[in-house]
Amino acid sequence: MPRLSDSMEEGTVLRWLKQVGDEVLVGDELVEIETDKATVVYEADAAGTLLEIIVGEGETVGLGVQLARIGDAGEAAATGEAKGPGEAKGPGEAGAVGARVKASPVARRIARELGVELASLAGTGPSGRIVKTDVEAAAGATAQAAVPATGARGQTTTVELTRPQQTIARRMAEAKATITEFTLFADVDMTACAGLRARLTGMTDHPPSYNDLIIKAAALALRDHPKANGAFRDGHFEFYERINVGVAVAREDGLVVPTIFDADEKSLGHIARESARLAAAVRDGSVTPAELGGGTFTVSNLGMHGVSAFQAIVNPGQAGILSVGAMTRRPVVAESGEIVARNALTLGLICDHRILYGADAARFLRSICELLESPVAMAL
């Protein structure tokens, strides 16, 4: 099992693209692996015949565990017939030749303990995967998911976390355990940004969204505030040379943060196209691990859901995250003294206090607001 992302600790084999007995060349697409962040097609790094598939589809194993064996065709004849996934398994595993049983590691362990034949079960997990409750029900055990609760809550259903959800839970727990956060809020007059977007809409097929403008403003502000483009690690500060802005994108099983690299050097049009492409890749599952790593700062926007302001959670390895609320028409006092309606939104800067102190964070947030209130420089 190769390391396919910076935070990967284990992976799940989703689909073998070659079968036992197939010839394999270096660079051939060999196996589809689900990591903590994305689904990746792994290419063969050796040539020969696929002699044995050791880890079957649906199985999860740690880094470095052997997935298959590639060698000379004569090796299979010398050592017996080549084996596909599911062969020569222990009690509770699939015993039929070539059987492929999708089951969680917990389900496999319990199946061995209870003597349940996984091949005889129909899984109720994602994509028909066999989960713990399936095995317990087959063994006659009382599964929490299958019986009414004794209290007033009624029937309880247990759902296993997907790989991305497991990663989110682990990293958020890590963040809350190690990062001392504080939050600053600021209201931003977006009137000038609205005017800029209107002009750009007539000049390009893909005008920037308000979120694209905020990403660009944050990237430019990070140039002048290097502490915000860094992190506190193991008792020292780290300052990053590149300014890579992560953009939080929601999908059904959680939140994924693809990265716009060197966002400070990219034009608004480039950022608009890149953010749209990355969001689509996240939602259709084609985003790559390389596109999900390397972020130095994050922007998270819930404004499209009507949220006025919120406190996000800082990603470990970064100094802060910018939360973006909904843009609404708000009354403001104009320079003339009159009360007028303006487009405005609330930004929240959530900081790791170990590296960003109050005054530093306030100046950084003010820089972002100034760029948004006078965005001509961002369009150059």
N, C-alpha and C positions, 0 to 999 in steps of 0.2 A: 504494500500500500504506500504510494508515494505521497509526499507532502505537497499539496496543491493550493494551499493558502497559508498565510502567515499565522493564523490562529487554529489551523486544523490539528486535531489530535487523533481522529479516527475517520473512516470513510465507509460508505455503503456501496456495494456493487449493485448497480441497477440493472445493467444489461451487458451480456457478453456479445461482442460484435464479431467474434471468431468462435468457431466450434472446435472441439477436440478433433485432431486429425487434419485441420486446415493448415496450409502453408502461410507463414507470417513473414513479412518483410519489415525492415526497420522503417518506422514512420507510418506503418499501417494502423488504422483505428482499431484498437483492441478491446477496450472495455469502457463502459459508461459508469462514472463514479460520482456519487453525491457527496459533496463535502459539507462543511458547516455553512458555506455561503452560496454555493452554486453547484450545478451539475456540469461535469467536465468529461470530455472524451479523452482518454489517455491513449497515447500512441506507443506502439511497441518500440523498445530500445534494443531489441535483439531479433535476429532472424533465425528461422528454422520451422519446425513443426510444433503446433500446440499439442503437447503431450498430455497435459492434465490441467483441469480447472479445479483448483483447491477450494476457493471461496465462491460459493454459489450466489446467484442473483437474490437480492434482498438481505444478504448477510452483511453485518457491520463488524469491522475489525480495526485494530489500531495501526498506527504508522509502522512500516517495516515488516508487517506480516505478509508472507508469501501468498500471492493471489493465484498464480498459475505457474506452469513449467513449460518452457520452450526449449527444444533440443533437436537432435537428429531423429529422423523417423525410426531408425534402427534401435534407438534407446527404448522405445515403447515395446518393440518385439522382444528385446532382451529381458525386460523386467515385467512382462505381462501386458495385457491390453491397456491402452490409455484410458484414463478415468475422467468422466465428466463430473460436474458438481452434483453432490448428493450421494455419490458412490462411496463405499467403505466408510460410512458414517457410524457413529456410535449409537447407543440406545436413545430412542426419542428423536433420532434424525431420520431423514429420508433414506430408505434402504434400497429403493429401486434404482436400477442403472439409469443414469442420465436424469434422475429426478431433480427438479429445481424447486425448492420450497422457500418462499419469501417469509421470513420470520424475524422478529426482533431478537437481540441477544438474550434478553430476559426470558422471552418465550421459549427459546431453545434450552436454556438452563433448566427451567421448570419442567419442560417436556422430558428432559433426561431424568430429573428427580422423580417424576410421577409415572414414567414409562409410557408416555403418550407418543403415538406415531404422528409426527407432524404432517406427513403426506396425506393423512386421512382427514385433515381439517380444512375448513374453508375460513380464510382469514377475514376479519372485519375491520382491519386497519387500513391505512392509505394504500391504494392500488392492490387490495386484497392481501395485504401483509398480515401474517398471523401474529397476534399480540398476546400478552399475558392472560387476559380474560378468556380468550379462545381456548387456551390450553387448560385453564382451571375449570372451565365449563365442561370440556370434554372429559376431564378426570373426575367429574362429579363434585368438584370443590365448589364452595359458595363464593362466587365472584361478585365483587362490589358492583360491577356494571350490569349484573343480571338480576339483582334483587332490589325490592323497594327498601329505602332507608327506614330505620326504626323511628326517626323523628318526624318533624313536620315538613321536611324538605321534599318528600316524595322520592321517586326513583332517581338514583344518581348514576350518571354515565361517566366512565373514565376514558379519557382520550390521551393517547401517547403524544408527546411533543415531536414535531418534525425536527430535522437537523438544524434548520435556521432558528427555530424556537428554542432549542436547547442552547444554542450559542448565545442568543439574546439573553436568556435567563442567566447563563453563567457570567457573561460580560457585565450585565447590569448589577448582579450581586457583587462582582469584583469592584465595579465603580463605586457603589455605595459603601463598600467596606474600606476602600483606600482613599477616596477623593473627598476632601472637605470643600463643599460647593457654596457659592453665594451667587445671587442673581441681581442684575440691574435691568430695569425696564426704561424704555424711552419711546415716546410717540414721534412718528416721522410724518411730515407733510409730503405726500407723494404726488402733489399737483404737477410739479415739473417732470417727474417720471412718466406721469400719464400723458403729458404733452409730447415727450420724447418718443414714447411708444406709438402714439398716433402718427407722428411723422415717419417713423421707421416702418410702420405697417404699409404705407404706400410705396416704400422703396425696396422691400424685400419680400420674398415668398414665405420666410420663416422669421417673423419679428420676435424679439425677445419678450418673454413673459416678465411679470413683475418679479418673480422669483429669480429669473436670470439676472435682472438688474441688481438684486440684493446680493447674489453670488459674486458678481463683478465688484460691487462696492466693498464687500467683505475682503475680497482678494487684494484689492488695492490698499485698503486700510492695513492689512497684515504686513505689507511692505514696511510701513512706518512704525509698526508695533511688533517687533520680533518676539517679544515674550508670548504674545498671543499665537504665534506660529511655532510653538515649541511644546515642551512637556516637562513635568517633574518625574524623574525616574531614579530610583535607588539612591536618593540623597543628593542628586545633582540635577541641574537644568540641561535640557537638550534643545538646541535651536536648529530648525530645519532650513536648509538652503532653498528648497523649492516650496512653492505655495500651491498646495493641492487641496481643493475644497471638496469635501464629501457632501453629497446631496441625499438626504433621507427620502427613500421611496417606499411606500406601503405596498405590500402584496398580501394575499390571503393568509399566509402563515407567518406573518410578522413584518419586520422592518429591515430593509436592506439599504446599505449606504454605498453606492458607486461613487467613483472619484473623478472629478474634472482636474486633470493634472495641469500645472502651470497656469492656473486660472487668471493670474494677474497679467500674463502676457497674451492672453487670447482676447480677440475682439468680442463684442456683445453677440454678433451673429454666430461666431464659432461656439460660444458658450450655449447659445440657444439651441443650435443643432446638436451639440454634444449632450446636453442635458435631456433633450427629447429622445435621442437614440438610447441613452443609458436607461432611462425610465422604461422604455419599451422593452429593452433587453431584460431588465429585472422582471417584468411582468410575464414575459413569455419564456423565462427560464434560460435564456441564451447568454446572460451576462457571465463574464469569465472571472476567475479569481484575481487576475492581474488588474481588472477594472474595479475590484472591490477593496484593494489594499492601497497603502501609501498615502492615505489622507492625513493632512496636518491640521485641519479645522473642519467643522461641520455646520451645515445650514439645514434646519428642520422647519418645514412650513405646514401648519395645520389651518391656515387661514381659509382654504377652500372648503373646510368643514364648518365654518362659522365661528371658530374659536377666536376670541379676542386677544388672549395672551396665555402663555403657558410656560412652565419650567421644564425644560428637557433635561436629559442626563448626559453628562460629559462622557465621551468615549475615552476609555483608558488609552494613554499614549498621546492625548491632545490636551491643550490648555483650556479649551472652551468650546461651546456650541451656541449658535445663534438661533433662537426660536422666532418664528414669524407668524403673527396673528392676521386676522381678516382685515382687509382694507374696507373702510366704511366712510361715508360722508359725515364729517364732524364739524361742529361750530368752532370757529377760531376767531380771534380778534385780529383784524388786518392792521397794517401800519397806519391806515387812516382812522383807526379807532372803531370801525364798523365791524359788526359780527357777520362773518361770511361762512359758507359751507365749503370745506376742503376735503379732498381725498386724503385719508391718513390711516396709518396702521401702527401697531405696537410691536417693537422688537424687544426680545429678552436676551441678554447675554449671560449665560450660565458659565461660571468660571471655576477652575481648580485654584483654590486660594493658596496652594503651596507655590504656585509660580506667578499667578496674576493677582495682584493686590488691588484694593479698591480704586485708587486713583489711576493706576495703569489701565484697569478695565474700563473706567469711565471715559478716559481719553480715547481709547480704542473704539468704544461704542459711539462716541461723539463724532469720530472720523467717518464711521459708516453712515451716520445720519446726515452729515454735511455733504457727502458724495451723492446720497439719494435726493437731497433737497436741491442740489445743483449738479445734475447728472451730465452736463455737456461734456465734461472731461472724460467720462466713461465711454462716450460715443466716438471719441477721436481715435 
